[in-house]
Amino acid sequence: MPQHPPIRSNPARPSRPDASMSLITNVMDHSLDDGYAEAAARRKAAGESGMPKTVRAKFGLAGGLVLAALVVTLGAAQAREAAPVVAKERQELIDRIDKETAAADALEVTVDKLRDDVSARQRQALRDTGGNPQADLVSMLAGAGEVHGPGVRLVVDDAKEAGTSGGGPRGTSGFSDTGRVRDRDMQRVVNGLWQSGAEAVSVNGQRLTALSAIRAAGAAILVDNKPLVPPYTVLAVGDGKRLSDRFQDSPDGLYLQALKDNYGIRGSISVESDLRLAAAPSVIVRTAQPSTEKGTP
């Protein structure tokens, strides 16, 4: 029997680990689509014939900087040219304000002198009545004459923390929930003293009359249009002990005590043996007169 040579088999090639992942392998090996590759080649070929992009970008940036510098330079030049004109107009405005302020101050001095003269003539007219007790009483109650005698000193001030919470209007009605004394509060204090038997009253040296008004303007309390600052010292001439007791038991005295207890308003009252209240600056009564012009009812 013929013998055949042994058949040799070639060893099997080892398979690739990613043989079963042909799709992923293809994507990794050919990540750029053919169409994108051709477009990139065309752009590269066109770029080689012209100026590189980086050079064009540098020239564009340089041109932008030159333009910005030109604009800034022109603006600075115009500002330098306009500066003297603006400074001149500003100085003219300041001079005008100073001039008008000086004129207003001079007019105020004149008004004060005339008011003092009128007050002096009024007091002299009252003295010329021959010491009539009724005339003296009218002069005292009207505030036209200086007054001294026993009474009470009442000091009212904002709460301690009111200064740290910032300023606020003093004309809002109601309780002083901000810890600041308001015009309404001072009105009640003064009216309470009158009702308790005070014969003459002043607030921070401002004598009150039947024509006086206590109101607010922003963060200030005005008495006869004169701004006052806290603490507010109220002097009331009268029977000191009796006046103090009656005021503290009155509704207005209890109102002031409620402000102290609930909102920190500070206040103190003391009986004084001798108080001196200056006369009111001016007591002028103005009355309306019916018009006699034709056609007026």
C-alpha positions in Angstrom: 0.0 0.0 0.0 1.5 3.3 -1.0 2.3 5.7 1.7 1.3 9.3 1.4 3.3 12.0 2.9 1.8 13.5 6.0 -0.4 16.5 5.5 0.8 19.5 7.3 -1.7 22.0 8.4 -0.8 25.7 8.7 -1.2 27.1 12.2 -4.3 29.2 12.5 -3.7 32.9 12.6 -4.7 34.5 15.9 -7.8 36.5 15.5 -7.8 40.3 16.3 -9.3 41.1 19.7 -11.6 43.6 18.0 -12.6 41.3 15.2 -16.2 41.2 16.5 -16.3 45.0 16.6 -15.8 45.8 12.9 -18.2 48.7 12.9 -16.5 50.5 15.8 -13.1 49.8 14.3 -14.2 51.3 11.0 -15.5 54.4 12.8 -12.2 54.8 14.7 -10.1 54.2 11.6 -12.1 56.5 9.4 -13.4 59.2 11.7 -13.7 61.8 9.0 -16.3 61.3 6.4 -15.0 61.4 2.8 -17.0 64.5 1.9 -15.6 66.3 4.9 -12.1 65.2 4.0 -12.6 66.6 0.4 -13.9 69.9 1.7 -11.0 70.3 4.1 -8.6 69.5 1.2 -10.2 72.2 -1.0 -10.0 74.8 1.8 -6.3 73.9 2.4 -5.5 74.2 -1.3 -7.3 77.6 -1.5 -5.5 78.8 1.7 -2.1 78.0 0.3 -2.6 80.2 -2.7 -3.6 83.3 -0.6 -2.7 84.9 2.7 -2.7 82.6 5.8 -5.6 83.1 8.1 -3.4 83.9 11.1 -1.8 86.8 9.2 -5.2 88.1 8.2 -6.4 87.9 11.7 -3.4 89.8 13.0 -3.9 92.6 10.4 -7.6 92.8 11.4 -6.8 93.1 15.1 -4.2 95.7 14.4 -6.7 97.7 12.3 -9.3 97.5 15.1 -6.8 98.7 17.7 -5.7 101.7 15.5 -9.3 102.6 15.0 -10.1 102.5 18.8 -7.0 104.6 19.5 -8.1 107.1 17.0 -11.5 107.4 18.6 -10.1 107.8 22.1 -7.6 110.4 20.9 -10.4 112.4 19.2 -12.6 112.2 22.3 -9.7 113.4 24.6 -9.0 116.3 22.3 -12.6 117.4 22.3 -12.8 117.1 26.1 -9.7 119.3 26.5 -11.2 121.9 24.2 -14.6 121.9 26.1 -13.0 121.8 29.6 -12.4 125.6 29.8 -16.0 126.4 28.7 -17.5 124.0 31.2 -15.3 125.3 34.0 -16.3 128.9 33.1 -20.0 128.0 33.1 -19.7 126.2 36.5 -17.9 129.2 38.0 -20.5 131.6 36.7 -23.2 129.4 38.3 -21.4 129.3 41.6 -21.0 133.1 41.6 -24.7 133.6 40.8 -25.7 131.2 43.7 -23.4 133.1 46.1 -24.8 136.4 45.0 -28.4 135.3 45.4 -27.6 133.7 48.8 -26.1 136.9 50.1 -29.1 138.9 48.9 -31.5 136.5 50.7 -29.4 136.7 53.9 -29.6 140.5 53.8 -33.3 140.4 53.3 -33.7 138.0 56.2 -31.7 140.4 58.4 -33.9 143.3 57.4 -37.1 141.2 58.1 -35.7 140.3 61.6 -35.0 144.0 62.4 -38.5 145.0 61.3 -40.1 142.2 63.3 -38.2 143.3 66.4 -39.2 146.8 65.9 -42.9 145.8 65.6 -42.7 143.7 68.7 -41.1 146.5 70.7 -43.8 148.9 69.6 -46.5 146.4 70.6 -45.0 145.9 74.0 -44.6 149.7 74.5 -48.3 150.1 73.6 -49.3 147.6 76.2 -47.2 149.3 78.8 -48.7 152.7 78.0 -52.1 151.4 79.2 -51.0 152.3 82.7 -50.3 148.9 84.1 -53.8 147.6 83.6 -53.9 144.1 85.0 -56.1 142.9 82.2 -53.8 144.3 79.6 -50.8 142.6 81.3 -52.7 139.3 81.3 -53.6 139.7 77.6 -49.9 140.5 76.9 -48.8 137.3 78.7 -51.3 135.0 77.1 -50.7 136.5 73.7 -47.0 136.0 74.0 -46.3 139.7 73.4 -44.3 140.1 76.6 -41.5 138.4 78.5 -42.7 136.0 81.3 -40.9 134.5 84.3 -42.2 132.5 87.2 -42.5 128.9 88.5 -43.4 126.1 86.2 -42.2 122.8 84.7 -39.4 121.8 82.4 -40.2 118.9 80.0 -37.5 117.4 77.9 -38.5 115.0 75.0 -35.9 113.2 72.9 -35.6 110.5 70.3 -34.9 106.9 71.3 -31.2 106.0 71.6 -31.3 103.6 68.7 -33.1 106.1 66.4 -29.8 107.7 65.4 -28.4 104.4 64.0 -31.5 103.5 62.0 -31.2 106.6 59.8 -33.3 109.7 59.5 -36.9 109.6 58.6 -39.9 111.9 58.2 -41.3 113.4 61.4 -44.7 114.3 59.9 -46.2 110.8 59.8 -49.3 110.5 62.0 -49.6 107.8 64.6 -47.1 106.5 67.2 -43.4 106.9 66.8 -42.7 103.4 65.8 -39.3 104.4 64.5 -38.2 105.9 67.8 -38.2 109.4 66.5 -40.3 112.2 68.0 -42.8 113.5 65.5 -44.7 116.8 65.1 -47.9 115.1 66.2 -46.2 114.0 69.5 -45.0 117.6 70.2 -48.5 118.9 69.4 -50.0 116.6 72.0 -47.4 117.5 74.6 -47.9 121.2 74.2 -51.7 121.0 74.1 -51.6 118.8 77.2 -49.6 121.5 79.1 -52.0 124.2 78.0 -55.0 122.1 79.2 -53.2 121.3 82.5 -53.0 125.0 83.4 -49.9 126.4 81.7 -49.9 130.2 81.3 -47.0 130.4 78.8 -45.1 127.8 76.8 -42.0 127.7 74.7 -40.2 125.0 72.8 -36.4 125.2 72.4 -36.7 128.9 73.1 -39.6 129.5 70.6 -42.5 131.2 72.5 -45.9 129.8 71.5 -48.9 132.0 70.9 -52.4 131.5 69.6 -51.0 131.8 66.1 -48.2 129.3 66.5 -48.0 126.1 64.5 -46.1 122.9 65.1 -45.5 120.9 62.0 -42.9 118.9 60.1 -40.8 119.4 57.0 -38.9 116.3 56.1 -36.7 115.2 59.1 -37.2 118.4 61.1 -39.9 119.7 63.4 -40.9 123.3 62.7 -42.2 125.7 65.3 -43.5 128.9 63.6 -41.4 127.9 60.5 -38.2 127.6 62.6 -36.5 124.2 62.4 -35.7 122.6 65.8 -33.3 119.7 66.6 -33.7 117.2 69.5 -33.8 117.1 72.4 -36.9 119.3 72.6 -37.0 121.3 75.8 -40.5 122.6 76.6 -40.9 125.2 79.3 -44.3 125.9 80.8 -45.0 128.7 83.3 -47.6 127.9 85.9 -48.2 126.3 89.3 -45.3 123.9 89.0 -46.3 121.0 91.2 -50.0 121.1 90.2 -49.1 121.6 86.5 -46.7 118.6 86.6 -49.2 116.3 88.3 -52.2 117.3 86.1 -50.1 116.8 82.9 -48.8 113.4 83.8 -52.4 112.2 84.6 -53.9 113.7 81.5 -54.5 111.7 78.2 -51.6 113.6 76.6 -49.3 112.8 79.5 -50.3 109.1 79.3 -49.7 109.3 75.5 -46.1 110.5 76.2 -45.6 107.7 78.7 -46.8 105.1 76.1 -44.2 106.4 73.7 -41.5 105.9 76.4 -42.6 102.4 77.3 -43.3 101.1 73.8 -40.9 102.9 71.5 -38.0 104.1 73.6 -38.8 107.8 73.4 -36.9 109.6 76.2 -38.6 112.2 78.3 -38.3 113.8 81.7 -40.3 116.4 83.6 -39.1 118.5 86.5 -40.7 121.3 88.6 -38.8 124.6 88.4 -39.0 127.5 90.8 -38.3 130.2 88.2 -38.4 130.0 84.4 -37.9 132.8 82.0 -39.6 132.8 78.6 -38.8 135.4 76.0 -41.5 137.3 74.1 -42.7 136.0 70.8 -40.8 137.6 67.8 -44.0 139.0 66.4 -47.7 138.8 67.1 -49.5 140.1 64.1 -53.2 139.3 63.6 -54.3 139.4 60.0 -58.0 139.6 59.2 -59.8 139.2 55.9 -61.8 142.1 54.5 -64.7 141.8 52.1 -63.9 143.0 48.6 -65.9 146.1 47.4 -65.1 145.7 43.8 -68.0 145.6 41.4 -69.2 142.1 40.6 -68.0 140.6 43.9 -70.8 138.9 45.9 
